[in-house]
Amino acid sequence: MKNDIEKIIFSRSEIAAKIKEMVRNIMEDFKREKTLVMVALLKGSVIFLADLIRQIDMSVEFDFIGTSSYGGSAISKAYVEIYKDLMFEVKGKSVILVDDILDTGKTAKVVMKHLLDKGAKQVKLCVLLDKPSRREVDIKADYAGFEVDDVFVVGYGLDFKDRYRNLPYIAVLKKKYYN
């Protein structure tokens, strides 16, 4: 797998430091909440969510929403499908939507609307990576770790065809593997 990598752009220690900074901001913004409600998008955000919640010093409730917009391709489809919904109610609650990367913005926009339609009081977006050059809808993360150029990134939950998620860093995948 390491031979498939063009270059590492964020190391394990850089990611850990960024998450610590993000948690400080989240804790400050949600200090009046009794419980922090987090909803993560499957599968890419699982590692990011785990590292976030281990550092949060308050009650945390979390669940997952499964979406599909890539279908095994390197190019996002025109629509977003929700294939797994929440197991708990978000009505009247402030929610943080956690995702690995904010790319076109289509998935985040659809899921945020979905949560608001379920009665969430507010939905804040927390992403590890922000790729504004690919944005197709008007959306901005409330909490963003790193900004990345328009390159195909893998590792730390990010994948290509369900591979590379387990890499402890974020790297650029060699073009020959996804073209």
N, C-alpha and C positions, 0 to 999 in steps of 0.2 A: 504494500500500500504506500509506503513512504516514497517509492520510486515514481508514483503517480503525481506527486506534489511538485509544483513549480517552485513555490517559495512559501515559507511561513510568514504570515503578516501580523499575527498576535499570539504571543507565547502564553503558556499556562499562567505564569506570574503576572503578565499584563492583564489578562482576563480577570484574575482574582482581585487585583487592585481596582479595576474598573467596577466590578460588581460591588465591592466594599463601598465605593463612592456612591453608586446608584442606590444601595440600601440606605445609606445615610439620608439621601434626598427623599426616598419613599417614606422612611420612618418619620421624618419631619412633617411631610405633607399629610400623613395619615395618623398622626399621634392622637387625634381625638376619636378615632374609630375604636370600637370595642374589639372587633376582629377584623383583620385584614383579609379580604376575599380576593383570591387570585385565580384566574382562569387561564390555563396555558393551552397553546395550540400544539396538537400532536403532529408529528413525533419530535420535530426538531428542537422544540423548546424545553424538553424534559431535563436535560443536563443543566441548562441555564436556570430553570425554575428550582431545581434541587439546590443549587449553589446559592440562589437568592434566599430561599426560605430558611436555610440553615443559619443565615446571619441575621434574620429578622427577630428582634426581641419583643415580640407581642404575639397574641393568638393569631394563627393563620388557618384559614380554611381554603382548600384549593380543589380544583377539578380540571378536567380536560375537555376540550372540544376538538373533534377530528374534522379536518377539512382537506379538500383536495383541489388543487388548481394546476398542478404540474403533470400528474399522471405518468411519472417515470421519464418525463422529458426535461430538457434544460430550458424549455420555453413555457411560460405560464399560459394556461388556456384562457378563454374569454370569460368563463364563468367560474364561480366558486361553489363547491358542493360541501354541505355539512353532513358528514356521515356518522358522527357521534356527538350527542348533545350532553348537556350537564345532567348530573344526578341530583343536584340540589337547587333550591330557589335562590334567585338573586334579587327578587322584588324588594325595593326599598334600600338596597345595599350599594355601597360604593365598591366598584370592581376594578382590579388591575388586570388587563389583558396582557399576557406574557407571550412573546414570540421571539424566535431566534433572529429573524431578519425582516426589516421593513423594506420591501423591494418595490413592486408596482403599487402596493397599497390596497389592492382589490380585496384580498383576503381579510386584512385588518378592518377595512371599512364595512364589509359584509358582517363580520362577526361582532363588531362593536354595535352595529344597528340591531343585530339579533339579540344581544344582551340588553340593550335599551328597550326593545320590544317586549322582553321578558320582565320588564319593570325595574331594571337596575337604576338606582338614583343617579349614578354617573359611571362612566367607563374611562379609565386612563390607560394609555398604551405604553408598555415597557418592552423595549427591544434591545437585544445585545448589539445588533448591527443595523445600521441605517444606510441604505443605498439610494440617495435622493435622485441620482441621475436616471434611474429607471422608473420613477414615480409616474403613474398614469391617472391617479385620483388625488384629490386635495385632502391630504391627511399628514399629520405630523405626530411623531412620538412625544409623549410627555416625559419619558425617561429613555434616553438612548445611550448605549455604551460607546461604540466606535462608528465612525463614518467610513464606508468603504467605496472604492471606485467600482466601476462596472466590470468586475471580474467574477468568475465563478468560484465561490468559496465553499470549502468543506471543513469538517472537523467540529468538535465541541457541539455535536448535535446536528450540524448541517450535513446534508448528504447529497449524493448523486446516486440514484437508483438504490437507495437504502444502504449504501456503503459509505465509509469514512466517518460516520457519526461518532465513533469511539476515539478518534484522535483527540489528544488533550490540548490541542492548539487549533487556531484557525489558519487555514492555508488556501492558496490559490491552486486549483486543480489544473493540471496540464490540459491544454485545449484538445489534444488528440483523444482524450478519454470521454469527452462529452459532445464532440462535433459529429 
